[in-house]
Amino acid sequence: MILLALAANAAEIRGRVKDANTGEALAKAAVRVLPQGARGESANDGSFRLEIGEAGPITLLLTCSGYRPLKVTIEFAGSEVEATLVPDTLRRAERVDVTAGIFATESPASVGLAGNELRNLASVLADDPLRAVQGLPGVNANDDFRSQISLRGAGPERVGIYLDGILLHSPYHSLQGEAAGASLSIISADLLEHADLHSGPIPPQFYDRGAAAIDMGLREGDRKKIAARVAASASNVSGLLEGPLGRQGKGSWLVSARKSYLQYLISRTSDLPSLTFAFSDVQGRVSYDVAPGHTLTFSAVQGTSGLDRTGAESTVGINSYFFSDFTYTMLRAGSRYTKGSLILQQNAAWVRESYENQNKDRNPLLVDHYGEWIAQSDNTWQITESHSVLFGGMARRMRDDGRGERRLATPPYVQLLERSRGTGVRTGAYVMPMLTLFGGKVTLRGGGRADHHDVSGETALSPYASAALRITSVTSVHVGWGHSAQYPELNAFFSTFGRKGLALERSAHWEASLEQRLDERTRVRVEAYGRSDRNVLNRPLYDPRVLNGRFYGGNNTASYENSLNGTARGGQVFLQRRTANGITGWIAYSYSVAKSFDGVTNAHFPSDYDQRHTGSAYLSYRLRPTVNLSGRWVYGSGFPIPQFLIKAPVDYLLSPTRNSLRLPSHQRLDLRANKTFVKRGVHFTLYAELINVYNHDNIRYADIGGVDTRTGRARISLERMFPVLPSAGLAVEF
């Protein structure tokens, strides 16, 4: 918003700058009269003052690191300017409405990323929003190569990723079927407006995941003018184009594209490019107001990735992945209608995932085609000022067709390892009333959801309840409890090693937290939590071990069973400050104990993702109007090695106990500097990043390479992750 009012002095311009996301006064913003006139800088209260020598029309340029530049044209000197700068991760806006505080977009039980936090944490090297989520309090970030999220003893397969309310199945560029490979999310950080993590009781609008939910929303395009952004990093080049649609700002459009070029660098700098992985993706969104209070949106995501190990034929066998092609497509249409106290949001989507991994002779080894049709409704009824209801439902028609093969040197040459083919319909509905009492001091939420899967025929009821009490103006307490349900994937229901009678996985959560505001923009939150899991899917006889006193080499045809039960207990404390000025960020520590019990083998062991101590910190500071410094630090005390092993003097030996060995602790400090400047109306930003500053030797488990059932000796692969690694990038906006 730009407000102009007459001032008394014709040789002087005064004004104030604020942040569009929070309405906060913005310090250290550069202000310059174009083309080569007076220049200055906003003070701590956002105010600035420029002495000029002319009274005619004047154009001001306001710039600040992490914000979109803004031009203001003034008809005559002697004017006072109020200017709003927009973080460059958000769309431009002309109005700022901040009514509930800096943390108001988050529920009492969630923590989120907003504004420039998404970009600074996404990494220059990867530019991946899920890498940014890995920096949030309580998240285990022990794998430098993968974007998947684990936390509180639960693996990535139990953490839901929701984009504009739609559950995404597997939105990753990766070598599918390779658990120890690398991955990068298909979602572009340029298009995201927010990302919120619900790690406790999962609110009922999120479905079919048992441990946590990541709620992400796409932003709108610029409704006023066409804008473009081109960026290049160490691994890929990307472009963003956005602009208005129709007259009078009724709509907007934006499109983003990325393409990796790391494979070209490898092929030209290595004599034997044994692992060349490439990706590209295109994403877009269109919004249009067809009537007052009624907006239609259309969005699309198309991504492809692949593996090509040409040049390494002599080093791989006939059952090694040599070529791979993966395609991901998502189309979504949405309608948001507001009428009085009702907000009705309807979505329809189509998702397709397809991949084929081949050996060096172009013979298929692993093939899968997955698809979904989705219809979803999410609505709000504001009955009174203090009473509202969220309600909705969804239906998903899913199909899956996959197979795994092994090539043999002697007839019959092909061995079918696994086959999965089938369809299923998943339906559900939820309701969550919310009641505010005693002038906003007490907020109660309740309700739950009901779900049904036509393959298993099983119906799940998942209740939910929470209460937030504001004890004083700066102190609040929140407690929550809820159940969540997660059905097996179709490839388990219809697998050669599965069956339609597999049960759904159930989780029961509780969480209690105390939050103390130190000031308007700083808080301390202390949490305690617990989660009980039952019927978690597992293949209990798959891995080698000592079984009944004998060395057992494992069983590749072991069946799927709902054999795992478990618990997760722990606590967390974090200090967070979110501000447009000074130091912003957080420091967090989490303690967790996650245990599992297998009902088939009667084995008790730590969860595969049991990490007792987790630490994280993110700090950002704008040193000058054009320079921003930030740092990210993560610590994890080490996951178990997910096998039945003990350490021997030379190698490893099979053991009757699972997860008795652990990886070393994971520690990583990344530093980043952003430098911005404007030349002839073009906005340049240079990014420099140093990964793993103190070169800590971080290790991850890859796989078990072989077992000798006569001696019990086993070989495992442990991989070193990023050493100290510099990275740089450049973004140009115009």
Phi, psi and omega per residue, in radians:
M1 nan 2.360 3.103
I2 -2.140 2.042 3.138
L3 -1.960 2.256 3.137
L4 -1.999 2.328 3.097
A5 -2.469 2.589 -3.127
L6 -1.149 2.475 3.031
A7 -2.131 2.961 -2.977
A8 -1.445 -0.559 -2.988
N9 -1.728 1.992 -3.084
A10 -1.314 -0.203 -3.134
A11 -1.828 0.342 -3.067
E12 -2.545 2.490 3.036
I13 -2.089 2.262 3.058
R14 -2.091 2.686 3.139
G15 -2.956 -3.108 -3.125
R16 -2.516 2.489 -3.118
V17 -2.070 2.425 3.093
K18 -2.423 2.866 -3.121
D19 -1.497 2.279 -3.086
A20 -1.232 -0.433 -3.077
N21 -1.368 -0.600 -3.025
T22 -2.164 -0.234 -3.054
G23 1.372 0.076 -3.099
E24 -1.288 2.502 3.023
A25 -1.014 2.406 -3.027
L26 -1.927 1.999 3.111
A27 -1.561 2.823 3.065
K28 1.014 0.688 2.972
A29 -1.714 2.314 -3.125
A30 -1.428 2.343 3.138
V31 -2.177 2.239 -3.092
R32 -2.450 2.468 3.039
V33 -1.511 2.211 -3.140
L34 -1.540 2.574 0.080
P35 -1.501 -0.657 -3.073
Q36 -2.398 0.848 -3.057
G37 -1.712 -2.698 -3.098
A38 -1.104 2.691 3.107
R39 -2.473 2.712 -3.137
G40 -2.787 -2.895 -3.045
E41 -2.566 2.447 -3.122
S42 -1.255 2.539 -3.133
A43 -1.462 -3.069 -3.100
N44 -1.061 -0.514 3.109
D45 -1.583 0.194 3.112
G46 1.450 -0.052 -3.073
S47 -1.434 2.667 3.030
F48 -2.509 2.838 -3.124
R49 -2.594 2.235 -3.140
L50 -2.175 2.294 3.023
E51 -1.570 2.211 -3.134
I52 -2.241 2.839 -3.067
G53 -1.924 0.241 -3.124
E54 -2.482 2.755 -3.065
A55 -1.999 0.043 -3.107
G56 -1.372 -2.957 3.123
P57 -1.014 2.385 -3.056
I58 -2.328 2.450 3.058
T59 -1.992 2.197 3.093
L60 -1.793 2.506 3.008
L61 -2.043 2.103 3.118
L62 -1.927 2.216 -3.134
T63 -2.353 2.638 3.102
C64 -2.787 2.434 -3.127
S65 -1.037 2.226 -3.130
G66 1.589 0.030 -3.110
Y67 -2.209 2.716 3.043
R68 -1.281 2.385 3.090
P69 -1.155 2.660 -3.092
L70 -2.348 2.286 3.034
K71 -1.811 2.384 3.124
V72 -2.214 2.171 3.111
T73 -1.796 2.223 -3.099
I74 -2.025 2.286 -3.068
E75 -1.189 -0.553 -3.141
F76 -2.721 2.684 3.069
A77 -1.157 2.885 -3.056
G78 1.546 0.429 -3.131
S79 -1.946 2.645 3.035
E80 -1.912 2.287 -3.004
V81 -1.983 2.286 2.954
E82 -1.987 2.001 -3.005
A83 -2.093 2.493 -3.140
T84 -1.981 2.138 3.078
L85 -1.760 2.363 -3.052
V86 -1.778 2.246 3.022
P87 -0.927 2.461 -3.002
D88 -1.281 0.007 3.014
T89 -1.633 -0.088 -3.094
L90 -1.997 2.899 3.099
R91 -1.380 2.747 3.076
R92 -1.167 2.540 3.122
A93 -2.504 2.680 3.121
E94 -1.869 -0.098 3.118
R95 -2.238 2.542 3.064
V96 -2.180 2.036 3.124
D97 -2.120 1.776 3.139
V98 -2.052 1.973 -3.016
T99 -2.130 -0.367 -2.975
A100 -2.154 0.196 3.042
G101 1.764 2.950 -2.994
I102 -1.175 -0.477 -3.122
F103 -1.822 0.310 -2.988
A104 -1.209 -0.415 -3.107
T105 -1.287 -0.226 -3.129
E106 -1.727 2.525 3.013
S107 -1.305 2.870 -3.113
P108 -1.049 -0.343 -3.082
A109 -1.892 0.152 -3.104
S110 -2.089 2.905 3.003
V111 -2.421 2.465 -2.990
G112 -2.387 3.041 3.065
L113 -1.975 2.422 3.132
A114 -2.555 2.741 3.066
G115 1.015 -2.328 -3.045
N116 -1.334 -0.154 3.052
E117 -1.040 -0.685 3.135
L118 -1.051 -0.734 -3.088
R119 -1.346 -0.774 -3.074
N120 -1.152 -0.532 -3.114
L121 -1.592 -0.194 -3.062
A122 -1.295 -0.244 3.108
S123 1.429 2.285 3.064
V124 -1.106 -0.673 -3.079
L125 -1.124 -0.765 -3.046
A126 -1.830 -0.568 -3.060
D127 0.867 1.011 -2.993
D128 -2.178 2.090 -3.112
P129 -1.103 -0.510 3.097
L130 -1.252 -0.457 2.978
R131 -1.144 -0.559 3.068
A132 -1.166 -0.735 3.108
V133 -1.075 -0.559 3.115
Q134 -1.077 -0.318 3.112
G135 -1.512 -0.065 -3.113
L136 -1.265 2.726 3.129
P137 -0.981 2.330 3.044
G138 1.532 -0.179 -3.117
V139 -1.461 2.371 3.091
N140 -1.450 2.034 -3.107
A141 -2.048 1.036 -3.023
N142 -1.647 0.021 -3.105
D143 -2.211 1.878 -3.107
D144 -1.144 -0.373 -2.991
F145 -1.665 -0.138 -3.011
R146 -2.179 2.524 -3.141
S147 -1.567 -0.232 -3.081
Q148 -1.093 2.705 -3.036
I149 -1.946 2.329 2.939
S150 -2.276 2.615 3.124
L151 -2.889 2.668 3.068
R152 0.879 0.717 3.064
G153 1.380 0.058 -3.111
A154 -1.887 2.474 -3.118
G155 -1.473 3.011 -3.080
P156 -1.041 -0.535 -3.103
E157 -1.176 -0.189 -3.128
R158 -1.923 0.134 3.108
V159 -1.909 2.100 -3.098
G160 -1.536 2.426 3.054
I161 -1.990 2.072 -3.042
Y162 -2.046 2.161 3.119
L163 -1.934 1.999 -3.042
D164 0.895 0.694 3.070
G165 1.543 -0.188 -3.093
I166 -1.640 2.237 3.082
L167 -1.235 2.163 3.112
L168 -1.577 2.370 -3.045
H169 -1.327 -1.070 3.138
S170 -2.634 1.316 -2.994
P171 -1.513 1.024 -3.054
Y172 -2.279 2.399 2.829
H173 -1.344 2.058 -3.127
S174 -2.900 2.962 2.984
L175 -1.456 1.714 -3.045
Q176 -1.080 2.444 -3.131
G177 1.488 -0.021 3.134
E178 -1.956 1.743 -3.017
A179 -1.129 -0.504 -3.067
A180 -1.708 0.207 -3.117
G181 -1.384 -2.984 3.092
A182 -1.742 2.811 3.129
S183 -2.633 2.692 3.121
L184 -2.515 2.311 -3.092
S185 -1.208 2.571 3.136
I186 -1.325 -0.331 -3.089
I187 -1.312 2.302 -3.134
S188 -1.516 2.366 3.106
A189 -1.139 -0.429 -3.127
D190 -1.142 -0.411 -3.045
L191 -1.708 -0.185 -3.045
L192 -1.491 2.457 3.063
E193 -1.779 -0.553 3.139
H194 -2.758 2.805 3.020
A195 -2.567 2.055 -3.089
D196 -2.067 2.385 -3.123
L197 -1.851 2.145 3.016
H198 -1.868 1.782 -3.048
S199 -1.803 -0.080 3.100
G200 -1.812 -2.459 3.050
P201 -0.962 2.222 -3.018
I202 -1.482 2.142 3.114
P203 -0.985 2.581 -2.961
P204 -1.178 -0.231 3.091
Q205 -1.283 -0.241 3.081
F206 -1.738 2.375 -2.935
Y207 -2.300 2.760 2.938
D208 1.099 0.481 2.955
R209 -2.463 2.503 -2.946
G210 -1.767 -0.280 -2.985
A211 -1.958 -0.692 -3.067
A212 -2.856 2.896 3.122
A213 -2.368 2.364 3.036
I214 -1.956 1.979 -3.069
D215 -1.751 1.982 -3.115
M216 -2.084 2.515 -3.138
G217 -2.256 2.392 3.073
L218 -1.380 2.537 3.101
R219 -1.548 2.909 3.039
E220 -1.493 2.828 3.024
G221 -1.399 3.088 -3.141
D222 -1.283 2.161 -3.122
R223 -1.588 0.056 -3.063
K224 -1.996 -0.659 -3.102
K225 -2.712 2.822 3.113
I226 -1.329 2.336 3.121
A227 -2.388 2.673 -3.105
A228 -2.420 2.657 3.082
R229 -2.497 2.237 3.075
V230 -2.139 2.305 -3.102
A231 -2.392 2.591 3.070
A232 -2.361 2.315 3.100
S233 -2.122 -2.941 -3.120
A234 -1.220 -0.323 -3.039
S235 -2.119 -0.359 -3.053
N236 -2.718 2.881 3.037
V237 -2.086 2.499 -3.095
S238 -2.435 2.754 3.091
G239 -2.494 2.562 3.136
L240 -2.344 2.335 3.086
L241 -2.334 2.334 -3.113
E242 -2.570 2.770 3.129
G243 -3.118 3.136 -3.094
P244 -1.375 2.754 3.093
L245 -2.262 2.132 -3.122
G246 1.396 -3.083 -3.101
R247 -1.614 2.754 3.018
Q248 1.003 0.580 3.051
G249 1.109 0.581 -3.109
K250 -1.318 -0.324 -3.094
G251 -2.720 3.092 3.125
S252 -2.676 2.855 3.063
W253 -2.493 2.689 2.997
L254 -2.703 2.612 3.120
V255 -2.480 2.434 -3.122
S256 -2.293 2.486 3.129
A257 -2.430 2.516 3.081
R258 -2.325 2.608 3.033
K259 -2.592 2.298 3.123
S260 -1.398 2.575 3.004
Y261 -2.233 0.192 3.125
L262 -1.073 -0.585 -3.132
Q263 -1.121 -0.571 3.117
Y264 -1.246 -0.663 3.097
L265 -1.113 -0.728 3.140
I266 -1.116 -0.782 -3.071
S267 -1.155 -0.398 -3.113
R268 -1.751 -0.137 -3.124
T269 -2.035 -0.148 -3.108
S270 -2.092 2.410 3.085
D271 -1.278 -0.412 -3.123
L272 -2.380 1.439 -3.128
P273 -1.270 1.454 -2.988
S274 -1.360 -0.248 -3.128
L275 -2.545 1.730 -3.100
T276 -2.073 1.893 -3.092
F277 -2.004 2.261 -3.088
A278 -2.210 2.693 3.077
F279 -2.589 2.761 2.984
S280 -2.675 2.625 3.076
D281 -2.695 2.712 3.106
V282 -2.327 2.352 -3.140
Q283 -2.401 2.550 -3.135
G284 -2.664 2.836 3.134
R285 -2.629 2.409 3.066
V286 -2.206 2.325 3.068
S287 -2.215 2.463 3.130
Y288 -2.634 2.333 3.101
D289 -1.526 1.759 -3.119
V290 -1.332 -0.356 3.099
A291 -2.824 2.838 3.070
P292 -0.980 2.163 3.137
G293 1.448 0.066 -3.118
H294 -2.289 2.006 -3.101
T295 -2.128 2.310 3.034
L296 -1.818 2.464 3.113
T297 -2.301 2.550 3.044
F298 -2.344 2.320 3.111
S299 -2.410 2.701 -3.115
A300 -2.558 2.522 3.050
V301 -2.321 2.241 3.080
Q302 -2.344 2.133 -3.126
G303 -2.379 2.518 3.052
T304 -2.348 2.581 3.063
S305 -2.661 2.812 -3.082
G306 -2.894 2.852 -3.138
L307 -2.053 2.412 3.076
D308 -2.510 1.936 -3.103
R309 -1.850 0.511 3.108
T310 -0.977 2.321 -3.068
G311 1.841 -0.162 -3.116
A312 -2.088 0.449 -3.076
E313 -1.004 -0.630 -3.042
S314 -1.344 -0.174 -3.052
T315 -1.827 -0.055 -3.081
V316 -2.174 2.705 3.135
G317 -1.601 -3.128 -3.060
I318 -1.338 -0.137 3.099
N319 -1.975 0.328 3.068
S320 -1.690 2.494 3.085
Y321 -1.185 2.160 -3.086
F322 -2.053 -0.746 3.034
F323 -2.136 2.576 3.082
S324 -2.647 2.449 3.062
D325 -2.305 2.281 -3.136
F326 -2.301 2.367 3.112
T327 -2.284 2.341 3.106
Y328 -2.228 2.271 3.114
T329 -2.354 2.347 3.037
M330 -2.431 2.200 3.044
L331 -2.075 2.359 -3.090
R332 -2.424 2.403 3.020
A333 -2.180 2.342 -3.089
G334 -2.357 2.691 3.084
S335 -2.333 2.236 3.078
R336 -2.110 2.053 -3.066
Y337 -2.152 2.219 3.134
T338 -2.040 2.163 3.128
K339 -2.450 1.848 -3.133
G340 1.080 -2.072 -3.092
S341 -1.597 0.069 -3.098
L342 -1.872 2.386 2.955
I343 -2.151 2.014 -3.078
L344 -1.979 2.058 -3.122
Q345 -2.045 2.067 -3.133
Q346 -2.089 2.436 -3.132
N347 -2.347 2.520 2.959
A348 -2.316 2.396 -3.065
A349 -2.537 2.702 3.042
W350 -2.290 2.285 -3.098
V351 -2.216 2.403 3.072
R352 -2.396 2.285 3.039
E353 -2.230 2.318 -3.111
S354 -2.552 2.321 3.072
Y355 -2.563 2.729 3.067
E356 -2.537 2.101 3.057
N357 -1.774 2.273 -3.074
Q358 -2.152 2.772 3.036
N359 -1.510 -3.054 -3.052
K360 -1.189 -0.271 3.084
D361 -1.664 0.212 -3.133
R362 1.154 0.411 3.044
N363 -1.560 2.377 -3.107
P364 -1.206 2.410 3.052
L365 -1.971 -0.673 -3.136
L366 -2.504 2.153 -3.076
V367 -2.346 2.420 3.074
D368 -2.692 2.447 3.058
H369 -2.255 2.053 -3.087
Y370 -2.152 2.469 3.113
G371 -2.613 2.740 3.121
E372 -2.514 2.509 2.827
W373 -1.947 2.299 -3.022
I374 -2.260 2.301 2.957
A375 -2.162 2.284 -3.007
Q376 -2.545 2.519 3.131
S377 -2.322 2.249 3.095
D378 -2.348 2.043 -2.957
N379 -2.306 2.745 3.093
T380 -2.323 2.324 3.062
W381 -2.097 1.929 3.127
Q382 -1.556 1.556 -3.005
I383 -1.152 -0.884 3.029
T384 -2.368 3.138 3.131
E385 -1.066 -0.496 -3.078
S386 -1.945 0.082 -3.061
H387 -2.401 2.126 3.112
S388 -2.436 2.870 3.136
V389 -2.382 2.253 2.946
L390 -1.720 2.334 -3.140
F391 -2.664 2.723 -3.139
G392 3.025 -2.984 -3.124
G393 -2.899 3.014 3.132
M394 -2.676 2.765 3.013
A395 -2.456 2.313 -3.135
R396 -2.230 2.181 2.987
R397 -1.819 2.020 -3.019
M398 -1.985 2.624 3.032
R399 -2.465 2.611 3.134
D400 -2.583 2.375 3.141
D401 -2.481 1.861 -3.088
G402 -2.533 2.803 3.084
R403 -2.706 2.671 3.047
G404 -2.191 2.390 -3.083
E405 -2.270 2.736 3.024
R406 -2.192 2.352 3.117
R407 -1.592 2.378 -3.114
L408 -1.996 2.629 3.140
A409 -1.378 -0.313 -3.139
T410 -2.150 2.744 -3.128
P411 -0.944 2.544 0.177
P412 -1.503 0.205 2.985
Y413 1.359 -0.612 -3.125
V414 -2.192 2.238 3.070
Q415 -2.013 2.155 3.110
L416 -1.377 2.009 -3.122
L417 -1.490 -0.716 -3.091
E418 -2.728 2.536 3.094
R419 -2.384 2.343 3.134
S420 -2.509 2.142 3.131
R421 -2.657 2.170 3.120
G422 3.092 3.025 3.108
T423 -2.250 2.785 3.112
G424 -2.749 2.700 3.097
V425 -2.090 2.227 -3.103
R426 -2.062 2.157 -3.122
T427 -2.201 2.728 3.124
G428 -2.935 2.805 3.099
A429 -2.599 2.657 -3.120
Y430 -2.497 2.792 3.015
V431 -2.570 2.402 3.116
M432 -2.497 1.672 3.029
P433 -1.238 2.596 3.069
M434 -2.309 2.299 -3.084
L435 -2.259 2.251 3.096
T436 -1.906 2.232 -3.059
L437 -2.155 2.812 3.006
F438 0.941 0.856 3.071
G439 1.165 0.526 3.115
G440 1.589 0.039 -3.124
K441 -1.321 -0.435 3.139
V442 -2.209 2.275 3.065
T443 -2.198 2.158 -3.114
L444 -2.008 2.350 3.037
R445 -2.212 2.502 3.136
G446 -2.616 -2.927 3.101
G447 1.892 -2.507 -3.111
G448 2.751 -2.907 -3.131
R449 -2.481 2.773 3.056
A450 -2.175 2.379 -3.087
D451 -2.344 2.665 3.141
H452 -2.529 2.489 3.074
H453 -2.158 2.219 -3.045
D454 -1.342 -0.281 3.134
V455 -1.281 -0.913 3.134
S456 -1.472 -0.346 -3.085
G457 1.288 0.202 -3.039
E458 -1.652 2.376 3.087
T459 -1.934 2.366 -3.115
A460 -2.080 2.379 3.001
L461 -1.924 2.218 -3.050
S462 -2.203 1.672 3.136
P463 -1.289 2.796 -3.132
Y464 -2.631 2.461 3.089
A465 -2.694 2.498 3.061
S466 -2.648 2.723 3.112
A467 -2.486 2.331 3.086
A468 -2.107 2.259 -3.113
L469 -2.141 2.110 3.052
R470 -1.590 1.759 -3.064
I471 -1.202 -0.846 3.036
T472 -2.311 -3.080 3.140
S473 -1.161 -0.283 -3.089
V474 -2.144 -0.005 -3.075
T475 -2.229 2.295 3.124
S476 -2.487 2.709 3.128
V477 -2.198 2.464 3.098
H478 -2.345 2.368 3.019
V479 -2.272 2.516 -3.135
G480 -2.553 2.657 3.134
W481 -2.609 2.505 3.122
G482 -3.052 2.810 3.049
H483 -1.935 2.635 3.038
S484 -2.390 2.692 -3.081
A485 -2.261 2.453 3.109
Q486 -2.380 2.083 3.136
Y487 -1.441 2.632 3.035
P488 -1.046 2.654 3.058
E489 -1.199 2.777 3.135
L490 -1.041 -0.607 -3.116
N491 -1.238 -0.158 2.966
A492 -1.601 -0.731 3.090
F493 -1.012 -0.743 -2.995
F494 -1.865 0.127 3.135
S495 -1.170 2.714 2.999
T496 -0.958 -0.523 -3.074
F497 -1.823 0.154 3.125
G498 -2.041 -2.863 3.120
R499 -2.892 2.766 -3.121
K500 -1.198 -0.345 -3.090
G501 -1.462 0.131 3.099
L502 -1.072 2.410 -3.077
A503 -1.497 2.811 3.056
L504 -1.336 2.688 3.090
E505 -1.507 2.404 -3.138
R506 -2.086 2.494 3.070
S507 -2.368 2.435 3.064
A508 -2.082 2.162 -3.071
H509 -1.974 2.606 2.831
W510 -2.466 2.673 -3.130
E511 -2.717 2.485 3.064
A512 -2.386 2.395 -3.106
S513 -2.477 2.647 3.043
L514 -2.150 2.189 -3.131
E515 -2.102 2.296 3.140
Q516 -2.121 2.136 3.061
R517 -1.479 2.156 3.075
L518 -1.464 -0.544 2.947
D519 -2.771 -2.988 -3.049
E520 -1.041 -0.488 -3.007
R521 -2.075 0.176 -3.099
T522 -2.323 2.371 -3.130
R523 -2.502 2.709 2.971
V524 -2.111 2.270 3.098
R525 -2.175 2.287 3.071
V526 -2.021 2.252 -3.062
E527 -2.237 2.586 2.909
A528 -2.236 2.508 -3.055
Y529 -2.577 2.841 3.025
G530 -2.651 2.594 3.088
R531 -2.514 2.338 3.062
S532 -2.025 2.266 -3.118
D533 -2.018 2.518 3.021
R534 -2.539 2.688 3.127
N535 1.107 0.494 3.129
V536 -1.253 2.375 -3.054
L537 -1.201 2.439 -3.090
N538 -2.754 2.817 2.972
R539 -2.028 1.501 -2.903
P540 -1.098 -0.440 -3.099
L541 -1.906 0.383 -3.090
Y542 -1.358 -0.748 -2.974
D543 -1.519 2.583 3.053
P544 -1.201 2.672 -3.098
R545 -3.032 -3.102 2.895
V546 -1.608 2.039 -3.059
L547 -2.201 2.124 -3.116
N548 0.959 0.679 3.071
G549 1.392 0.090 -3.117
R550 -2.211 2.686 3.079
F551 -1.281 2.183 -3.070
Y552 -2.050 2.169 -3.017
G553 -1.456 0.091 -3.113
G554 1.542 2.985 -3.061
N555 -2.503 1.884 -3.127
N556 -1.177 -0.262 3.135
T557 -1.832 0.286 -3.141
A558 -1.038 2.490 -3.055
S559 -1.450 2.732 3.009
Y560 -1.341 2.392 3.101
E561 -2.433 2.625 2.981
N562 -1.484 1.113 -2.920
S563 -1.732 -0.234 -3.032
L564 -1.669 2.275 2.911
N565 -2.109 2.724 -3.115
G566 -2.944 3.020 3.090
T567 -2.389 2.676 3.012
A568 -2.400 2.225 -3.132
R569 -2.347 2.535 3.109
G570 3.046 -2.952 -3.134
G571 -2.650 2.895 -3.077
Q572 -2.643 2.551 3.030
V573 -2.394 2.378 3.044
F574 -2.564 2.595 3.093
L575 -1.953 2.195 -3.076
Q576 -2.325 2.392 3.013
R577 -2.244 2.228 3.122
R578 -2.170 1.975 -3.064
T579 -2.642 2.717 3.054
A580 -1.444 -0.145 -3.089
N581 -2.285 2.660 3.098
G582 1.220 -2.727 -3.094
I583 -1.424 2.266 3.072
T584 -2.222 2.647 3.134
G585 2.440 -2.706 -3.098
W586 -2.722 2.838 2.983
I587 -2.320 2.284 -3.034
A588 -2.461 2.613 3.019
Y589 -2.402 2.390 3.118
S590 -2.266 2.482 3.015
Y591 -2.122 2.312 -3.062
S592 -2.539 2.502 3.004
V593 -2.245 2.050 -3.124
A594 -2.127 2.166 -3.084
K595 -2.154 2.617 3.137
S596 -2.250 2.666 3.059
F597 -2.354 2.217 3.114
D598 -1.702 2.054 -3.070
G599 -1.288 -0.304 3.123
V600 -1.430 -0.806 -3.091
T601 -1.712 -0.061 -3.097
N602 0.999 0.610 -3.119
A603 -1.710 2.356 3.017
H604 -1.872 2.344 -3.111
F605 -2.841 2.799 3.030
P606 -1.113 2.569 3.087
S607 -1.004 2.651 3.083
D608 -1.021 -0.437 -3.120
Y609 -1.989 0.498 3.103
D610 -1.304 1.979 3.067
Q611 -2.206 1.963 -3.001
R612 -1.203 -0.750 -3.053
H613 -2.158 2.230 3.124
T614 -2.331 2.249 3.103
G615 -2.237 2.579 3.080
S616 -2.662 2.649 3.084
A617 -2.635 2.486 3.029
Y618 -2.448 2.182 3.129
L619 -2.317 2.425 3.133
S620 -2.402 2.482 -3.101
Y621 -2.588 2.265 3.071
R622 -1.523 1.850 -3.057
L623 -1.271 -0.733 3.120
R624 -2.449 2.984 3.116
P625 -0.963 -0.495 -3.075
T626 -1.939 0.078 -3.069
V627 -2.279 2.188 3.065
N628 -2.175 2.332 3.106
L629 -1.973 2.453 3.089
S630 -2.556 2.749 3.118
G631 -2.523 2.557 3.134
R632 -2.285 2.245 3.126
W633 -2.241 2.345 3.075
V634 -2.310 2.579 3.094
Y635 -2.464 2.375 3.035
G636 -2.422 2.367 -3.042
S637 -1.304 -0.022 3.015
G638 1.904 2.196 3.051
F639 -1.324 2.747 2.957
P640 -1.154 2.659 2.914
I641 -1.364 2.002 -2.930
P642 -1.354 1.133 3.113
Q643 -2.603 2.954 3.072
F644 -1.622 1.484 -3.009
L645 -2.442 2.679 2.884
I646 -2.251 2.758 -3.109
K647 -1.460 2.286 3.045
A648 -1.839 2.905 -3.127
P649 -0.971 -0.635 -3.107
V650 -1.886 -0.894 -3.055
D651 -2.107 -2.537 3.081
Y652 -2.151 2.681 3.099
L653 -2.109 2.553 3.058
L654 -1.124 2.601 -3.067
S655 -2.408 2.735 3.043
P656 -1.386 -0.126 -3.048
T657 -1.932 2.293 -3.139
R658 -1.535 2.540 3.000
N659 1.068 0.582 3.110
S660 -1.458 -0.267 3.078
L661 -1.854 2.568 3.138
R662 -2.208 2.652 3.026
L663 -1.270 2.756 3.043
P664 -1.103 2.860 3.132
S665 -1.096 2.610 3.127
H666 -1.853 2.197 3.111
Q667 -2.411 2.390 -3.130
R668 -2.692 2.280 3.060
L669 -2.095 2.154 3.090
D670 -2.028 2.357 3.085
L671 -2.044 2.514 -3.064
R672 -2.463 2.484 3.050
A673 -2.270 2.323 3.076
N674 -2.010 2.215 3.110
K675 -2.111 2.138 -3.117
T676 -2.041 2.605 3.012
F677 -2.752 2.739 -3.082
V678 -2.095 2.230 3.088
K679 -2.260 2.069 3.074
R680 0.908 0.752 3.074
G681 1.437 -0.001 3.123
V682 -1.805 2.313 -3.067
H683 -1.742 2.029 3.141
F684 -1.862 2.423 3.014
T685 -2.311 2.159 3.052
L686 -1.736 2.309 3.110
Y687 -2.005 2.305 3.038
A688 -2.270 2.341 -3.060
E689 -2.420 2.456 3.033
L690 -2.117 1.981 -3.069
I691 -1.617 2.420 3.116
N692 0.943 1.094 -2.978
V693 -0.949 -0.774 -3.096
Y694 -1.660 0.328 2.945
N695 0.943 0.769 3.117
H696 -1.196 2.441 -3.089
D697 -1.432 1.503 -3.119
N698 -1.558 2.329 -3.023
I699 -2.127 2.512 2.985
R700 -2.247 2.691 3.077
Y701 -1.447 2.302 3.136
A702 -1.755 -1.118 3.124
D703 -2.921 3.078 3.065
I704 -1.741 2.127 -2.976
G705 -1.467 -0.445 -3.119
G706 3.075 2.700 -3.102
V707 -2.353 2.358 3.027
D708 -1.764 1.865 -3.072
T709 -1.295 -0.123 3.059
R710 -1.441 -0.702 -3.084
T711 -1.859 -0.254 -3.093
G712 1.395 0.119 3.137
R713 -1.333 2.519 -3.121
A714 -2.382 2.586 3.062
R715 -1.985 2.351 3.072
I716 -2.208 2.715 3.113
S717 -1.840 2.129 3.038
L718 -2.018 2.278 -3.065
E719 -1.982 2.381 3.029
R720 -1.418 2.401 -3.139
M721 -1.665 -2.747 -2.970
F722 -0.967 2.229 2.888
P723 -1.369 -2.959 3.007
V724 -1.067 2.230 -2.948
L725 -2.526 2.045 3.058
P726 -1.444 2.634 3.106
S727 -2.604 2.666 -3.122
A728 -2.571 2.781 3.118
G729 -2.724 2.883 3.127
L730 -2.415 2.325 3.052
A731 -2.132 2.397 3.128
V732 -2.164 2.186 -3.139
E733 -2.102 2.397 3.136
F734 -2.673 nan nan
